[in-house]
Amino acid sequence: MSVEPRRPRTTRLPNHVTASESLAKLGTCLEFGFKTPEGPMVGRCQGRKPELYGTPSKRGLILVQDKKRALVVIYGGKMRIEDRGIVD
């Protein structure tokens, strides 16, 4: 299943996500899950797999395609990056 946005939009991202001078590469993304008002969703990456990066604040994730295009920025709630992985 591929997840497409309902409509293109610009979202103001919090400072703890955008104020980073560097990111930590966490690996290659195979799929990701998220909650919507309609219920839980799963996005599976197809074709060339994007890379998953974490922000230094440990509170933001960014999927980057071909080292130049941010596909998804994930932040908010209780999500954080710990030594054992991404937790919510």
Backbone as CSV, one residue per row, in Angstrom:
resi,resn,N_x,N_y,N_z,CA_x,CA_y,CA_z,C_x,C_y,C_z
1,MET,0.837,-1.170,0.000,0.000,0.000,0.000,0.881,1.231,0.000
2,SER,0.600,2.160,-0.838,1.324,3.412,-0.825,0.405,4.493,-0.286
3,VAL,0.968,5.372,0.482,0.183,6.416,1.131,0.416,7.727,0.399
4,GLU,-0.655,8.313,-0.076,-0.582,9.610,-0.759,-1.256,10.660,0.110
5,PRO,-0.701,11.881,0.146,-1.357,12.923,0.937,-2.717,13.281,0.335
6,ARG,-3.626,13.674,1.178,-4.958,14.054,0.706,-4.895,15.317,-0.141
7,ARG,-4.065,16.244,0.257,-3.880,17.473,-0.509,-2.499,18.015,-0.195
8,PRO,-1.843,18.612,-1.177,-0.537,19.213,-0.876,-0.718,20.340,0.135
9,ARG,0.168,20.426,1.094,0.058,21.510,2.066,1.422,21.809,2.670
10,THR,1.520,22.976,3.203,2.728,23.388,3.898,2.421,23.395,5.385
11,THR,3.279,22.786,6.156,3.098,22.717,7.595,4.289,23.367,8.269
12,ARG,4.027,24.190,9.235,5.114,24.787,10.007,5.631,23.739,10.978
13,LEU,6.902,23.397,10.836,7.511,22.378,11.691,8.072,23.017,12.954
14,PRO,8.068,22.290,14.065,8.604,22.841,15.312,10.115,23.054,15.227
15,ASN,10.594,23.969,16.032,12.006,24.333,16.044,12.909,23.140,16.348
16,HIS,12.487,22.228,17.219,13.347,21.093,17.563,13.565,20.156,16.370
17,VAL,12.767,20.290,15.312,12.960,19.500,14.097,13.789,20.274,13.072
18,THR,13.535,21.563,12.931,14.177,22.348,11.865,15.503,22.979,12.259
19,ALA,15.783,23.105,13.535,16.992,23.820,13.976,18.234,22.934,13.992
20,SER,18.204,21.833,13.290,19.323,20.889,13.301,20.316,21.212,12.191
21,GLU,21.590,21.237,12.548,22.627,21.419,11.533,23.050,20.088,10.941
22,SER,22.725,19.002,11.615,23.062,17.675,11.119,21.973,16.697,11.548
23,LEU,21.957,15.550,10.886,21.013,14.492,11.211,21.782,13.194,11.435
24,ALA,21.190,12.277,12.167,21.808,10.967,12.389,21.106,9.951,11.495
25,LYS,21.865,9.273,10.637,21.276,8.247,9.784,20.988,7.009,10.628
26,LEU,19.714,6.586,10.613,19.291,5.438,11.397,19.224,4.164,10.567
27,GLY,19.097,4.299,9.260,19.039,3.115,8.402,18.122,3.329,7.221
28,THR,17.741,2.212,6.604,16.846,2.236,5.452,15.425,1.968,5.926
29,CYS,14.473,2.693,5.361,13.078,2.540,5.784,12.366,1.513,4.909
30,LEU,11.739,0.540,5.541,10.950,-0.462,4.835,9.461,-0.155,4.918
31,GLU,9.016,0.330,6.089,7.626,0.737,6.284,7.530,1.611,7.521
32,PHE,6.415,2.315,7.648,6.198,3.145,8.821,4.708,3.162,9.142
33,GLY,4.405,3.327,10.411,3.014,3.358,10.848,2.688,4.700,11.474
34,PHE,1.438,5.096,11.383,0.992,6.341,11.993,-0.507,6.273,12.238
35,LYS,-0.985,7.156,13.099,-2.398,7.186,13.449,-3.062,8.367,12.761
36,THR,-4.281,8.162,12.282,-5.089,9.211,11.684,-6.447,9.202,12.380
37,PRO,-7.266,10.212,12.156,-8.614,10.176,12.738,-9.413,8.951,12.276
38,GLU,-9.067,8.404,11.107,-9.758,7.223,10.591,-9.213,5.924,11.172
39,GLY,-8.092,5.983,11.899,-7.501,4.791,12.481,-6.037,4.639,12.099
40,PRO,-5.401,3.546,12.516,-3.982,3.335,12.207,-3.757,3.089,10.715
41,MET,-2.624,3.565,10.223,-2.231,3.383,8.821,-0.802,2.843,8.781
42,VAL,-0.467,2.132,7.722,0.893,1.657,7.491,1.292,2.075,6.087
43,GLY,2.447,2.718,5.977,3.003,3.068,4.673,4.175,2.152,4.393
44,ARG,4.166,1.473,3.271,5.272,0.592,2.884,6.049,1.268,1.766
45,CYS,7.344,1.272,1.904,8.213,1.907,0.919,8.448,0.942,-0.228
46,GLN,8.242,1.416,-1.441,8.425,0.574,-2.618,9.530,1.162,-3.493
47,GLY,10.087,0.342,-4.363,11.157,0.816,-5.236,12.412,1.097,-4.428
48,ARG,13.118,2.158,-4.765,14.317,2.527,-4.013,13.906,2.955,-2.616
49,LYS,14.432,2.289,-1.638,14.047,2.543,-0.248,14.653,3.849,0.249
50,PRO,13.835,4.717,0.868,14.381,5.956,1.430,15.183,5.674,2.701
51,GLU,16.044,6.617,3.038,16.842,6.505,4.258,16.102,7.207,5.391
52,LEU,16.257,6.668,6.591,15.609,7.212,7.780,16.651,7.964,8.604
53,TYR,16.365,9.221,8.919,17.255,10.061,9.714,16.526,10.532,10.958
54,GLY,17.284,10.737,12.030,16.748,11.274,13.273,17.362,12.635,13.555
55,THR,16.605,13.493,14.212,17.106,14.818,14.581,17.894,14.714,15.891
56,PRO,18.815,15.652,16.144,19.582,15.617,17.390,18.705,15.712,18.650
57,SER,17.524,16.326,18.529,16.631,16.425,19.691,16.034,15.069,20.057
58,LYS,16.197,14.079,19.174,15.638,12.737,19.345,14.115,12.745,19.364
59,ARG,13.518,13.771,18.743,12.060,13.881,18.726,11.502,14.039,17.316
60,GLY,12.338,13.816,16.298,11.871,13.937,14.925,12.519,12.909,14.018
61,LEU,11.752,12.411,13.047,12.239,11.466,12.048,11.996,12.054,10.667
62,ILE,12.937,11.860,9.761,12.804,12.373,8.404,13.159,11.246,7.431
63,LEU,12.264,10.976,6.477,12.544,10.019,5.408,13.080,10.804,4.218
64,VAL,14.261,10.439,3.742,14.913,11.166,2.653,15.122,10.230,1.470
65,GLN,14.662,10.664,0.295,14.828,9.880,-0.929,15.997,10.425,-1.736
66,ASP,16.888,9.556,-2.150,18.033,9.912,-3.001,18.887,11.033,-2.422
67,LYS,18.971,11.114,-1.103,19.802,12.080,-0.377,19.469,13.538,-0.675
68,LYS,18.259,13.800,-1.221,17.945,15.188,-1.538,16.494,15.591,-1.312
69,ARG,15.586,14.651,-1.152,14.172,15.001,-1.054,13.554,14.423,0.206
70,ALA,13.033,15.289,1.063,12.337,14.828,2.267,10.945,14.360,1.862
71,LEU,10.668,13.086,2.103,9.357,12.528,1.769,8.357,12.728,2.890
72,VAL,8.811,12.462,4.117,7.939,12.509,5.289,8.740,13.038,6.469
73,VAL,8.106,13.895,7.257,8.677,14.337,8.532,7.698,13.881,9.608
74,ILE,8.195,13.113,10.561,7.353,12.555,11.619,7.826,13.119,12.949
75,TYR,6.900,13.707,13.710,7.231,14.259,15.020,5.947,14.360,15.825
76,GLY,6.093,14.617,17.106,4.922,14.864,17.937,4.558,13.703,18.836
77,GLY,3.622,13.991,19.703,3.185,12.987,20.664,4.317,12.595,21.591
78,LYS,4.340,11.346,21.976,5.376,10.843,22.883,6.548,10.216,22.121
79,MET,6.497,10.260,20.766,7.536,9.611,19.982,8.910,10.202,20.279
80,ARG,9.892,9.300,20.417,11.264,9.732,20.623,12.196,8.617,20.184
81,ILE,13.443,8.978,19.957,14.449,8.009,19.530,15.320,7.678,20.731
82,GLU,15.412,6.393,21.045,16.251,5.929,22.151,17.261,4.926,21.613
83,ASP,18.198,4.521,22.450,19.196,3.534,22.039,18.549,2.229,21.571
84,ARG,17.416,1.886,22.153,16.747,0.630,21.794,15.860,0.758,20.560
85,GLY,15.674,1.970,20.051,14.866,2.164,18.842,13.925,3.351,18.975
86,ILE,12.934,3.385,18.104,11.940,4.455,18.075,10.770,4.014,18.947
87,VAL,10.442,4.815,19.938,9.393,4.443,20.880,8.321,5.514,20.925
88,ASP,7.138,5.111,21.357,6.001,6.036,21.481,5.404,5.884,22.857
